[in-house]
C-alpha cells in the first residue's frame, strides 16, 4: 500500500523507530531495536509508514538460500506498532510484506483488530493493578497449598543479575523438550537480557533454600506488562513447587502498579493449567502464515 515502505535494517533510523514503538498502543519490549538487534543478531528489516508513524518489524533469515520472515524464539508477539487513531490495519501491512520472502510466519499483538479467519492463540494475563490480598484471593486451592509448602521449606526469592546462569539452567531443564532451540538461540537470548538489564527491562529472579538454588526466572518488562519468558526450576525445586513462590513474589512485589503479569499462554495443557492457578484472564493474539 502507498505510504508503507520496506526498509532494510541498515537504513532504519533506530531513535525514530523506538520513539514510534514507545507511543504505540502496545509498546512491547520485543519490538524495541535493542531487543530485536540482540535476539535477531541484527538480521531484521521493517515495514514503515510515513515518517515512522507506524512500524512493523520483519525478522529475516535464509533457509536453503530462501529468504523467510519468521517469529524469533523468546519473542512472543510482534506485529503492528502505531498510536491510537492510526487509520491502517493488519491487512495493509501483511499485504505489504515483499514477495521475495516466499514464506512468512509472525505472531501479531492484538492492539489492532486481527484479520478474520486468522489463526489465534491464547495468552494469559494477571492484573496486578490492585492490592496484593485481592490478587492472592484469586489463587486456587492447589496454588495456596504449594505456597504454604514453600513457606514451610524456608524458600526465599530475590532479584539477581545472573542471566547466563538462568538461561543455562533453562536449557538443562527444558532443552531436550525443545530440540529446535540451538546454542545460538540461547546465546542471543542471554545477550538480549543483558542488553536490557541497565534499563530495568530485564529482571532475573533466583529462588533458594539455605545455600541451594532451586530456580531462576527471567521477566521482560514493557510499559504495563511483565512478560514471564523463562522459568527454570531444578529437580528439587519442582518437587517443592518453587515456581509458585516465584509467581507469588512477583504478584506481591508489583501489586498496585499499572501492570499485567503476562504468562505468555501455553500450547502445553499442563503448563497452561499451572498459570491458571493464579486467576489470569485470556487474551487472543494472531498467528500469520504465508
C-alpha positions in Angstrom: 0.0 0.0 0.0 1.2 3.5 -0.8 2.9 5.0 2.3 4.2 1.7 3.6 7.8 1.2 2.7 10.0 -1.8 3.1 13.3 -0.7 4.8 16.4 -2.8 5.2 18.0 -3.0 8.6 21.0 -0.8 7.7 18.7 2.1 6.7 16.4 2.1 9.8 16.6 5.2 12.0 16.6 3.5 15.4 15.8 6.5 17.5 12.8 7.2 15.4 11.9 3.5 15.5 12.0 3.3 19.3 10.0 6.6 19.6 7.3 5.1 17.4 7.1 1.9 19.5 7.1 3.9 22.7 4.0 5.9 21.7 2.2 2.9 20.2 -1.0 1.3 21.6 1.0 -1.6 22.9 4.7 -0.7 23.3 6.1 -4.1 23.8 9.8 -4.6 24.7 10.1 -7.2 22.0 9.7 -4.5 19.3 12.5 -2.2 20.6 15.6 -2.0 18.5 17.8 -3.1 21.3 15.9 -6.4 21.9 15.4 -7.0 18.2 19.1 -6.4 17.4 20.2 -8.9 20.1 17.6 -11.6 19.5 17.9 -11.5 15.7 21.6 -10.8 15.6 20.8 -7.6 13.7 19.1 -9.6 11.0 15.7 -7.9 10.8 14.1 -5.5 8.3 10.9 -3.5 8.6 7.8 -2.0 7.1 7.5 1.7 8.0 4.6 4.0 7.3 5.4 7.7 6.5 7.9 9.3 8.8 7.9 6.5 11.4 4.2 7.0 12.1 3.8 3.2 12.3 6.3 0.4 12.3 6.2 -3.4 11.6 9.3 -5.5 12.3 10.3 -8.3 9.9 12.9 -10.7 11.4 14.6 -12.4 8.4 16.7 -15.4 7.8 17.6 -17.8 5.0 16.7 -21.5 4.8 18.3 -23.4 1.9 19.0 -20.0 0.4 15.4 -18.9 0.5 14.6 -15.6 2.4 12.0 -16.0 5.1 10.2 -13.8 7.6 9.9 -15.6 11.0 9.0 -15.2 14.6 12.2 -15.4 16.8 12.4 -17.6 19.8 11.9 -15.8 23.2 9.8 -13.2 21.4 6.1 -14.0 21.7 4.5 -11.1 19.8 5.5 -8.6 17.2 3.2 -7.1 14.5 1.9 -3.5 14.1 3.1 -0.7 16.4 1.2 2.5 15.9 -0.6 5.1 18.1 -4.4 5.4 18.7 -6.1 6.8 15.7 -3.8 5.2 13.2 -6.0 4.5 10.2 -4.4 1.4 8.6 -4.6 -2.1 9.9 -3.0 -5.5 9.8 -4.2 -6.5 6.3 -2.5 -3.4 4.9 0.9 -4.3 6.4 0.7 -8.0 5.8 -0.1 -7.4 2.1 3.0 -5.1 2.0 5.5 -7.8 3.1 7.7 -8.2 0.0 7.1 -11.3 -2.1 10.8 -12.0 -2.2 10.0 -13.6 1.2 8.5 -16.8 -0.1 7.4 -17.8 3.4 6.4 -15.7 6.3 5.3 -16.5 9.9 4.6 -14.0 12.6 2.7 -13.6 15.9 0.7 -10.4 15.9 -0.1 -8.4 19.0 -3.8 -7.7 19.4 -3.6 -3.9 19.8 -5.2 -3.7 16.3 -8.1 -5.8 15.0 -6.8 -9.2 13.7 -7.9 -10.2 10.2 -11.0 -12.5 10.0 -10.3 -16.2 9.9 -6.7 -15.8 11.1 -5.5 -18.5 13.5 -5.4 -17.2 17.1 -3.7 -18.5 20.2 -4.4 -17.9 23.8 -2.4 -15.7 26.1 -3.0 -15.5 29.9 -2.7 -12.2 31.8 -2.9 -11.5 35.5 -4.0 -8.0 36.5 -1.6 -6.6 39.1 -3.2 -3.2 39.5 -5.0 -3.9 42.8 -4.0 -4.8 46.3 -2.0 -8.0 46.9 -4.7 -9.6 49.0 -7.1 -9.2 46.1 -4.7 -10.8 43.7 -4.0 -13.7 46.2 -7.7 -14.3 46.7 -7.8 -15.4 43.1 -5.3 -18.2 43.6 -6.9 -21.7 43.5 -6.6 -24.2 46.4 -3.6 -26.0 44.9 -1.6 -22.8 44.5 -2.3 -21.9 48.1 -1.2 -25.3 49.2 2.0 -25.1 47.3 2.7 -21.7 48.6 2.3 -22.9 52.2 4.8 -25.7 51.4 7.3 -23.2 50.0 7.0 -21.0 53.1 7.4 -24.0 55.4 10.5 -25.0 53.5 12.0 -21.6 54.0 12.3 -20.7 50.3 13.4 -17.2 49.6 13.0 -15.4 46.2 15.3 -12.5 45.4 16.4 -10.4 42.4 19.8 -11.2 40.9 21.7 -10.4 37.7 22.9 -13.8 36.6 21.1 -14.1 33.4 23.6 -16.6 32.0 23.0 -19.0 34.9 19.3 -18.7 34.4 19.4 -19.5 30.7 21.9 -22.3 31.3 19.5 -23.9 33.8 16.6 -23.3 31.5 18.5 -25.2 28.8 19.4 -28.0 31.1 15.7 -28.4 32.3 13.9 -27.9 29.0 16.4 -28.3 26.3 15.5 -31.9 25.3 11.9 -30.9 25.0 12.8 -28.0 22.7 15.3 -29.5 20.2 14.6 -26.7 17.8 16.4 -24.3 20.2 20.1 -24.3 19.4 23.2 -22.9 21.0 22.9 -19.6 19.1 19.3 -19.1 20.3 20.3 -19.4 24.0 23.3 -17.1 23.4 21.1 -14.5 21.7 18.6 -14.5 24.4 21.2 -14.1 27.1 22.7 -11.2 25.2 19.3 -9.6 24.8 18.6 -9.8 28.5 22.0 -8.4 29.4 21.4 -5.5 26.9 18.1 -4.7 28.6 19.3 -5.0 32.2 20.6 -1.5 32.6 17.2 -0.1 31.7 15.4 -2.5 34.1 13.6 -4.0 31.1 15.0 -7.5 32.0 14.6 -8.9 35.5 16.2 -12.1 36.8 14.8 -13.8 40.0 16.5 -16.6 41.9 14.8 -18.8 44.5 16.9 -20.7 47.0 16.6 -22.7 50.3 19.6 -22.4 52.5 22.5 -22.2 50.1 20.8 -24.3 47.5 19.5 -22.6 44.3 16.1 -24.1 43.4 15.1 -22.0 40.4 15.7 -19.0 38.2 13.2 -16.9 36.3 13.5 -14.1 33.7 10.9 -11.5 33.1 11.0 -8.8 30.4 9.3 -5.5 31.2 7.2 -3.4 28.8 5.1 -0.4 29.8 2.1 -2.1 31.5 3.4 -5.7 31.2 5.8 -8.1 32.9 6.5 -11.0 30.4 7.2 -14.3 32.0 9.7 -15.5 29.4 11.9 -18.0 31.2 11.2 -20.4 34.0 14.0 -22.8 35.2 13.4 -24.9 38.3 15.8 -27.6 39.4 14.5 -31.2 40.1 14.3 -30.4 43.8 12.7 -27.1 43.1 10.0 -28.7 41.0 9.2 -31.2 43.8 8.8 -28.3 46.2 6.6 -26.3 43.8 9.1 -23.5 43.8 7.7 -21.6 40.8 4.5 -21.0 42.8 6.7 -18.9 45.2 8.3 -17.1 42.3 4.9 -16.1 40.8 3.6 -15.0 44.2 6.7 -13.0 44.8 6.1 -11.1 41.6 2.5 -10.6 42.4 3.3 -9.2 45.8 6.2 -7.1 44.6 4.3 -5.4 41.8 0.8 -5.3 43.4 -0.9 -1.9 42.9 1.1 -1.0 39.9 -0.4 -0.5 36.4 0.9 -3.8 35.2 -0.2 -7.1 33.9 1.8 -10.3 34.5 1.9 -11.8 31.1 2.3 -15.6 31.4 2.6 -15.7 27.6 0.0 -18.5 27.5 1.0 -22.0 26.5 0.1 -24.6 24.0 1.1 -27.3 26.6 -2.0 -28.1 28.7 -0.1 -28.8 31.9 1.8 -25.5 31.7 -1.4 -23.6 30.9 -3.1 -25.3 33.9 -0.2 -24.1 36.1 -0.7 -20.5 35.0 -4.5 -20.7 35.5 -3.9 -21.5 39.2 -3.3 -17.7 39.8 -6.5 -16.5 38.3 -5.5 -14.9 35.0 -7.8 -13.9 32.1 -7.5 -14.9 28.5 -6.4 -12.7 25.6 -6.1 -13.9 21.9 -3.2 -12.9 19.6 -2.9 -13.7 15.9 -0.7 -16.2 14.1 0.0 -15.2 10.5 1.3 -17.7 7.9 2.1 -17.2 4.2 
